[in-house]
Amino acid sequence: MSQWQKTREGLREFALTLPEAYEDHPWGDTVIKVNKKVFVFLGVDGESEKWKPGFSVKLRQSHGHALSVPGAAPAGYGLGKSGWVRILFTDDMPEADVLCDWVEESYRIVAPKRLVARLDAAES
């Protein structure tokens, strides 16, 4: 397993620990959802000519920080206008704990308030 695949798997595992998060595979991509809404796009399992390994999350507070990562850009399909950022899996990316923080921030934006409250209660 390559380093980017290990990082991707770590993000997937972390995302699935959040309240009522579940994995789905629309369009052949791996996404993690809560309340039928995607909060992290993990893409496909392998690299291809058209797809470079990376992930996308919706950010507010960390938006600028995420965009400062080499290779990061507003997500395609018009999602960038809503705060979605695509981060490529590279050697220059932040540590795993920062990436998990971004996944959690995206979850907090997308999840219902009752689930965010449940997450806050579990963290205290």
N, C-alpha and C positions, 0 to 999 in steps of 0.2 A: 504494500500500500504506500503510495507516495505521500509526501508531507502535506500537499494541499488536500488530499483525500482524508488524512487524519484530522486536519483542521476542520474540514467540512463535517466529518462524522462527530467531532466534539461539539460543534455548534448545533447539529441536529439533536444530539443527546441532551444538551442543555435546554434547548427550546422545548423539548418534550417533557421536561420536568415542571414547566410552568402550568398553573391551574387550567385544566380542561383543554390543553393544547393537544393537537393530533396531526398526524402526517397524512398528506394527500398527494396524488400524482396527476394533476390536470396537465394536459398537453405533453405528457411524458416527463415533466419536470418534478422534482421533489419540492414540496412546499410544506410549511408548518402553519396550521390555522388555529384560530380560536373563534368560537361562535360563527363558524362558516366564513371567516375573513382571514386572508393570508397576512401573517406578520413577518415571515421570512421566506424568501425564495432561495433555494439552494441549487437550482439548476438540475442538470442531468449528471449521471454517475461518471461519465467519461468526457475527455476533452475531444474536440473535433475541429475541423477547419473553421466552422462557423461559430463555435462556442468556446470561449476561454473560461476556465474554472473561476468561479466567484460566487458571491451571494448578494442579495439585496434586502435592505431593511428600510423602514420608514422612521425618520429621525427629525427631531426638532432641536433639542438642546445640543446634541452632538453632531448636527448636520455639517457644520463647517469643519470640524475635526475630521470627520469621515472623508469629506471631499479633499482634504489635504493629503490623504494617503496616495502614493504613486499609483496611477492606473484607475483610481476611483472617479466616478462620474455620476451625474444624475441618471437615474434609471430610465430605460427606454419606454416606449409605448405611452408617453405622456405622464408616466408615474413620477418623473422627476419634479414636475410642477407641484406635486403634493408632498414633497419631502423625501421621496424614495431615493436611496443612494445605492449604486452598484459598486461593490468593492471586489477587486480581483484578488485571488489567492496568489500572493507573491512573497518573496523573501523580505520585502520592505514593509509588510503589513504589521500593525500593532500586535501586541501579545494577545493570547487567547482570552484573558480576563477582560480586556477592553472590547474585544469582539462580542463576548457574551453580554457585556453591559449594553452594547448596541442592540443585540437581539432582545434583551429585556426592555429597553426603551421602546423599541418597536411594538413589542407585546403590550406595554402600558398604553400606547397610543390607540391600538386597535381593539383591545379587549374591553368588555363591559366593565363598568365601575365596580360591580360586585366582585368580579374576579381579581381586579387590581387590589381591592381591599383585602381579599383573601391572601394574595401574595404578600402584601404589607404585613398582615398579621403573622404569616409564617416566618417572615424575616426578623420580627422583633422578639 
